């Protein structure tokens, strides 16, 4: 086995290990974010939205800052997809945040209750974080495509 083959195999193993660790980390973050409201009758309907926020924020963060260590580093079609898809996704995430804000404003029977205050702050934080990472992702992909086609790296 040549040195190039061993190096590629080790790089591929490192990428697979990084992906698996990141997905495990994301799963733990989703569990931690969803656990406080899992059985809450009032805020329980936002479990899926919270999980989507954590998933999108984690995915966006990983591809904004660690792109060269992911499988998308040399995958041009994937990068092009991540230029277009986040535009639609950002609108969806803003819609989810607006739905939650309307719920808190109009349907929450006790908006000053401190037991739900943590979840409200957590939800808004995760929502804004995922919206910012989603809005930033197309710019990072365009820069990466520019570098890829001009042989300047990832």
Backbone as numpy.savetxt, mean C-alpha at the origin, in Angstrom:
# Nx Ny Nz CAx CAy CAz Cx Cy Cz
28.45 -24.67 -12.81 27.59 -23.49 -12.81 28.49 -22.25 -12.81
28.24 -21.36 -13.72 29.08 -20.18 -13.84 28.77 -19.16 -12.74
29.63 -18.21 -12.60 29.46 -17.17 -11.58 28.21 -16.34 -11.85
27.94 -16.05 -13.12 26.75 -15.26 -13.47 25.48 -16.00 -13.09
25.43 -17.31 -13.32 24.25 -18.09 -12.96 24.05 -18.13 -11.45
25.15 -18.32 -10.70 25.03 -18.33 -9.23 24.61 -16.98 -8.69
25.15 -15.91 -9.27 24.78 -14.56 -8.83 23.32 -14.28 -9.13
22.85 -14.67 -10.32 21.45 -14.47 -10.66 20.56 -15.29 -9.74
20.97 -16.51 -9.45 20.17 -17.37 -8.59 20.10 -16.79 -7.17
21.20 -16.27 -6.67 21.20 -15.65 -5.35 20.37 -14.37 -5.34
20.43 -13.59 -6.41 19.63 -12.38 -6.51 18.15 -12.72 -6.55
17.81 -13.75 -7.30 16.43 -14.19 -7.37 15.95 -14.69 -6.01
16.78 -15.44 -5.33 16.43 -15.91 -3.99 16.25 -14.74 -3.03
17.11 -13.75 -3.14 16.99 -12.58 -2.27 15.71 -11.81 -2.57
15.35 -11.69 -3.85 14.10 -11.01 -4.21 12.89 -11.76 -3.69
12.92 -13.08 -3.82 11.80 -13.89 -3.32 11.71 -13.77 -1.81
12.84 -13.82 -1.12 12.83 -13.68 0.34 12.32 -12.30 0.76
12.75 -11.26 0.04 12.30 -9.91 0.36 10.79 -9.78 0.14
10.29 -10.33 -0.95 8.85 -10.28 -1.22 8.07 -11.02 -0.13
8.51 -12.22 0.21 7.80 -12.99 1.23 7.82 -12.30 2.58
8.96 -11.75 2.96 9.04 -11.02 4.24 8.16 -9.79 4.23
8.12 -9.09 3.09 7.30 -7.88 3.02 5.82 -8.23 3.10
5.40 -9.31 2.43 4.00 -9.71 2.50 3.64 -10.19 3.90
4.57 -10.86 4.57 4.33 -11.26 5.96 4.19 -10.04 6.86
5.06 -9.07 6.67 4.99 -7.82 7.42 3.67 -7.10 7.16
3.23 -7.09 5.91 1.95 -6.46 5.56 0.79 -7.19 6.22
0.82 -8.51 6.23 -0.24 -9.29 6.87 -0.31 -8.98 8.37
0.83 -8.86 9.01 0.85 -8.51 10.44 0.30 -7.11 10.66
0.67 -6.17 9.80 0.14 -4.82 9.91 -1.37 -4.78 9.71
-1.87 -5.55 8.76 -3.32 -5.60 8.54 -4.01 -6.17 9.77
-3.46 -7.24 10.32 -4.06 -7.83 11.52 -4.06 -6.84 12.69
-2.96 -6.11 12.86 -2.90 -5.13 13.95 -3.87 -3.97 13.75
-4.06 -3.57 12.52 -4.97 -2.45 12.24 -6.43 -2.86 12.36
-6.75 -4.09 12.01 -8.13 -4.54 11.97 -8.59 -5.11 13.31
-7.67 -5.60 14.10 -8.01 -6.27 15.35 -8.89 -5.43 16.29
-8.64 -4.13 16.49 -9.48 -3.37 17.43 -10.94 -3.23 17.01
-11.23 -3.33 15.73 -12.61 -3.12 15.28 -13.27 -4.38 14.75
-12.60 -5.51 14.87 -13.11 -6.74 14.29 -14.53 -7.06 14.75
-14.81 -6.90 16.03 -16.12 -7.24 16.56 -16.95 -6.01 16.93
-16.47 -4.84 16.62 -17.21 -3.62 16.94 -18.44 -3.52 16.04
-19.64 -3.45 16.62 -20.84 -3.40 15.77 -20.97 -2.10 14.98
-20.39 -1.02 15.49 -20.52 0.27 14.84 -19.51 0.46 13.71
-18.24 0.20 14.02 -17.17 0.42 13.04 -16.75 -0.85 12.32
-17.39 -1.96 12.59 -17.02 -3.23 11.99 -17.15 -3.26 10.48
-17.99 -2.41 9.94 -18.16 -2.41 8.48 -16.97 -1.79 7.76
-16.03 -1.21 8.49 -14.85 -0.61 7.88 -13.62 -1.51 7.97
-13.83 -2.78 8.30 -12.71 -3.72 8.40 -12.04 -3.89 7.04
-12.83 -4.13 6.01 -12.25 -4.34 4.67 -11.55 -3.09 4.15
-12.14 -1.94 4.40 -11.53 -0.70 3.94 -10.20 -0.46 4.65
-10.14 -0.75 5.94 -8.89 -0.61 6.68 -7.83 -1.54 6.13
-8.22 -2.77 5.82 -7.27 -3.73 5.25 -6.77 -3.25 3.89
-7.66 -2.68 3.09 -7.25 -2.16 1.77 -6.29 -0.99 1.96
-6.56 -0.12 2.91 -5.66 1.00 3.16 -4.26 0.53 3.54
-4.18 -0.44 4.44 -2.87 -0.94 4.86 -2.17 -1.63 3.69
-2.91 -2.41 2.92 -2.32 -3.12 1.79 -1.79 -2.14 0.74
-2.57 -1.14 0.42 -2.16 -0.16 -0.59 -0.98 0.68 -0.09
-1.02 1.09 1.16 0.08 1.89 1.72 1.37 1.08 1.74
1.28 -0.19 2.13 2.47 -1.04 2.17 3.02 -1.29 0.77
2.14 -1.60 -0.17 2.56 -1.83 -1.55 3.19 -0.57 -2.14
2.55 0.56 -1.93 3.09 1.81 -2.46 4.41 2.19 -1.84
4.52 2.03 -0.53 5.77 2.35 0.16 6.91 1.49 -0.35
6.62 0.20 -0.51 7.65 -0.72 -0.98 8.13 -0.34 -2.37
7.22 0.03 -3.25 7.62 0.34 -4.61 8.13 1.78 -4.78
7.83 2.63 -3.84 8.42 3.97 -3.88 9.88 3.96 -3.45
10.18 3.21 -2.39 11.51 3.29 -1.80 12.39 2.07 -2.04
11.83 0.93 -2.34 12.61 -0.30 -2.52 12.37 -0.93 -3.88
12.16 -0.13 -4.90 11.81 -0.65 -6.21 12.88 -1.56 -6.78
14.13 -1.23 -6.59 15.19 -2.04 -7.19 15.29 -3.43 -6.58
14.64 -3.64 -5.43 14.67 -4.95 -4.78 13.41 -5.76 -5.04
12.55 -5.28 -5.92 11.30 -5.98 -6.22 11.35 -6.57 -7.62
10.33 -7.36 -7.96 10.27 -7.96 -9.29 9.94 -6.93 -10.36
9.43 -5.78 -9.99 9.11 -4.74 -10.97 10.32 -3.96 -11.45
11.48 -4.23 -10.90 12.67 -3.45 -11.25 12.96 -3.47 -12.75
12.73 -4.62 -13.39 13.01 -4.73 -14.83 11.76 -5.10 -15.63
10.59 -4.95 -15.05 9.34 -5.36 -15.69 8.63 -4.11 -16.21
8.87 -3.79 -17.48 8.38 -2.55 -18.07 6.86 -2.47 -18.11
6.19 -3.55 -18.45 4.73 -3.55 -18.54 4.12 -3.32 -17.15
4.71 -3.91 -16.13 4.23 -3.70 -14.77 4.37 -2.25 -14.34
5.48 -1.63 -14.72 5.67 -0.22 -14.39 4.66 0.66 -15.12
4.40 0.33 -16.37 3.40 1.09 -17.12 2.01 0.94 -16.49
1.71 -0.26 -16.01 0.44 -0.46 -15.33 0.37 0.37 -14.05
1.49 0.49 -13.36 1.52 1.28 -12.13 1.60 2.79 -12.39
1.64 3.17 -13.63 1.47 4.58 -13.97 -0.02 4.90 -14.12
-0.79 3.96 -14.65 -2.19 4.20 -14.96 -3.13 3.81 -13.81
-2.94 2.64 -13.24 -3.87 2.11 -12.23 -3.97 2.99 -10.99
-2.88 3.55 -10.45 -3.01 4.37 -9.25 -3.89 5.61 -9.41
-4.07 6.08 -10.61 -4.95 7.24 -10.81 -6.38 6.88 -10.43
-6.86 5.76 -10.94 -8.20 5.28 -10.57 -8.25 4.91 -9.10
-7.21 4.25 -8.61 -7.18 3.80 -7.22 -7.21 4.97 -6.24
-6.54 6.05 -6.57 -6.55 7.22 -5.69 -7.96 7.77 -5.53
-8.72 7.81 -6.60 -10.10 8.27 -6.50 -10.94 7.33 -5.64
-10.73 6.04 -5.77 -11.45 5.07 -4.94 -11.10 5.26 -3.46
-9.84 5.46 -3.17 -9.41 5.62 -1.78 -9.97 6.90 -1.17
-10.02 7.96 -1.95 -10.63 9.20 -1.47 -12.12 9.00 -1.22
-12.76 8.23 -2.08 -14.18 7.93 -1.90 -14.42 7.15 -0.61
-13.55 6.17 -0.32 -13.67 5.41 0.93 -13.49 6.33 2.14
-12.54 7.24 2.06 -12.31 8.16 3.17 -13.49 9.11 3.35
-14.07 9.56 2.25 -15.25 10.42 2.32 -16.44 9.67 2.93
-16.60 8.42 2.57 -17.68 7.60 3.14 -17.51 7.47 4.66
-16.28 7.25 5.10 -16.03 7.14 6.53 -16.30 8.47 7.24
-15.88 9.57 6.64 -16.11 10.89 7.24 -17.60 11.18 7.35
-18.36 10.84 6.33 -19.81 11.03 6.40 -20.43 10.15 7.49
-19.92 8.94 7.63 -20.42 8.05 8.68 -20.17 8.66 10.06
-18.96 9.15 10.28 -18.63 9.73 11.59 -19.46 10.98 11.84
-19.69 11.79 10.81 -20.43 13.03 10.98 -21.92 12.81 11.21
-22.51 11.85 10.52 -23.97 11.74 10.53 -24.52 10.51 11.25
-23.79 9.40 11.29 -24.35 8.18 11.83 -23.77 7.75 13.16
-22.64 8.28 13.56 -22.01 7.88 14.82 -22.84 8.44 15.97
-23.39 7.58 16.84 -24.27 8.07 17.90 -23.53 8.86 18.98
-22.26 8.57 19.17 -21.50 9.27 20.21 -20.13 9.68 19.64
-20.05 10.79 18.91 -18.79 11.15 18.26 -17.69 11.55 19.23
-18.03 11.83 20.47 -17.02 12.23 21.44 -16.53 11.05 22.28
-16.99 9.84 21.97 -16.59 8.66 22.71 -15.11 8.39 22.49
-14.35 8.29 23.56 -12.90 8.13 23.42 -12.50 6.73 23.00
-13.38 5.72 23.19 -13.00 4.37 22.80 -12.92 4.22 21.29
-13.69 4.98 20.55 -13.63 4.91 19.09 -12.74 6.00 18.50
-12.26 6.89 19.34 -11.40 7.97 18.84 -10.11 7.46 18.25
-9.55 6.40 18.85 -8.31 5.83 18.31 -8.53 5.30 16.90
-9.64 4.57 16.71 -9.87 4.01 15.38 -10.11 5.11 14.36
-10.81 6.15 14.74 -11.04 7.24 13.78 -9.71 7.86 13.34
-8.83 8.09 14.29 -7.52 8.67 13.95 -6.69 7.69 13.12
-6.74 6.42 13.48 -6.01 5.40 12.74 -6.52 5.30 11.30
-7.83 5.33 11.14 -8.43 5.20 9.82 -8.06 6.39 8.94
-8.14 7.58 9.48 -7.79 8.77 8.70 -6.30 8.76 8.36
-5.46 8.37 9.31 -4.02 8.28 9.04 -3.72 7.30 7.93
-4.29 6.09 8.03 -4.04 5.08 7.00 -4.62 5.51 5.65
-5.78 6.16 5.68 -6.37 6.63 4.44 -5.52 7.67 3.74
-5.05 8.64 4.49 -4.22 9.70 3.90 -2.88 9.12 3.45
-2.31 8.22 4.23 -1.05 7.58 3.86 -1.19 6.80 2.55
-2.26 6.04 2.43 -2.43 5.26 1.20 -2.73 6.16 0.00
-3.44 7.25 0.21 -3.72 8.17 -0.88 -2.44 8.85 -1.35
-1.59 9.26 -0.41 -0.33 9.91 -0.78 0.60 8.94 -1.51
0.72 7.71 -1.02 1.59 6.75 -1.71 1.04 6.40 -3.09
-0.29 6.31 -3.19 -0.89 6.01 -4.49 -0.70 7.16 -5.48
-0.80 8.38 -4.99 -0.61 9.54 -5.87 0.85 9.70 -6.27
1.78 9.25 -5.45 3.21 9.38 -5.75 3.74 8.27 -6.65
3.06 7.14 -6.65 3.56 5.97 -7.37 3.72 6.19 -8.88
2.78 6.82 -9.59 3.00 7.02 -11.03 4.26 7.84 -11.35
4.55 8.84 -10.53 5.75 9.66 -10.77 7.02 8.82 -10.59
7.02 7.97 -9.56 8.18 7.10 -9.33 8.36 6.11 -10.48
7.26 5.60 -11.00 7.35 4.65 -12.11 7.84 5.34 -13.39
7.42 6.57 -13.63 7.90 7.31 -14.80 9.40 7.56 -14.68
9.86 7.94 -13.50 11.29 8.15 -13.29 12.05 6.84 -13.50
11.51 5.74 -12.99 12.15 4.45 -13.16 12.20 4.03 -14.62
11.10 4.25 -15.35 11.10 3.93 -16.78 12.11 4.79 -17.53
12.19 6.05 -17.17 13.16 6.95 -17.81 14.59 6.44 -17.57
14.87 6.07 -16.34 16.21 5.55 -16.03 16.48 4.23 -16.73
15.46 3.39 -16.83 15.64 2.09 -17.46 15.96 2.24 -18.94
15.27 3.14 -19.63 15.49 3.29 -21.05 16.71 4.14 -21.38
17.22 4.88 -20.42 18.44 5.66 -20.63 19.64 5.03 -19.94
19.48 3.76 -19.51 20.56 2.97 -18.92 21.20 3.64 -17.72
20.38 4.20 -16.85 20.89 4.85 -15.65 20.51 4.09 -14.38
20.02 2.89 -14.50 19.63 2.11 -13.32 18.13 1.94 -13.25
17.64 1.82 -12.00 16.20 1.61 -11.78 15.63 2.83 -11.26
